[in-house]
Amino acid sequence: MSSSENRKAEKQWLIDNWNTVVDMYANQYIAIFEDQMVCHGTTEQRIQEQLDHFNSLDDVNLDPIIIFVTPNAAMPQIP
């Protein structure tokens, strides 16, 4: 799957799962990669630390969408 196809799928996953994401991860950052949430945390720094750890493993190269989960947002604010 190409990078743009991945981004489209990741964005669709966020839209499809937004209510659950807000219920579970409000006021946190989340990272979405290939149709799944790969990590979450209260700061972008924490997300980056987790991603650096994953990417240090053999054959892992995560380049996720990272967003802040705003509790009152009707839809995700996707970059």
N, C-alpha and C positions, 0 to 999 in steps of 0.2 A: 504494500500500500504506500502511495506517495505521501510526502509530508503534508501537502494540501488536503489530500483525502483523509489523513489522520486528523488534521485540525477540524475538518468538517464533522467527522464522526465524534470527536471529543466535544465539540460545541453542542452537537445533537444530544449526546449523553447528558450533558449538564442541563439542557432544557428539559429533557424527559424525566430527569431525576431531581429537579430543583427543589421540590417540596420536601423530599426526604433529606436532601443535603442541608437545607435551612434548618430543619428540625434537629439534625444531629451535629452540625458544625457551624452554627451561627457564631459570628464574631471571630472566626478562625480563617486562616488561609488554607486552601486545598490545592492539590496538584492532580490534574487529570491527564492520563496518558493512555492512548489506545483503548478508549471506552471504559476506563476504570479509574477510580481514585487511587493514587499510589502513595500519598501521604497527606498529612494535615498537621497544622500547628498554629500557635497563637501569633507567631511572627514570620515574616518572610525569611529571616535569617535561619529560623528553625527548619523551614521547608528546604532551604538551600543546603543545610547540614545533612538532612536526610537524603536529598538527591545526590550530594557528593559521595555519601556512603554507598548508595546503590550503584552509582556510576563507577565506583572503584572496584566493583566486582567484575569478574571475567564476563565478557559478552553482554554487558549491560550498558545501554546508552539511552537514558531517559531524557527527553526534551518535552516536558509537559506544559500544558496551559496552567498557569497559577493565577487564582483569583481569591479575593476576599469575599467571604460569604456575609453579605449584609442581611440582617434578620428581616427587615421589612421589604426587601426587594421582591417584586412580583416575578421577575425573571433575572437570570444571572447577567452581570455586567461583564461580558466576554471581550477580552482585548482583540 
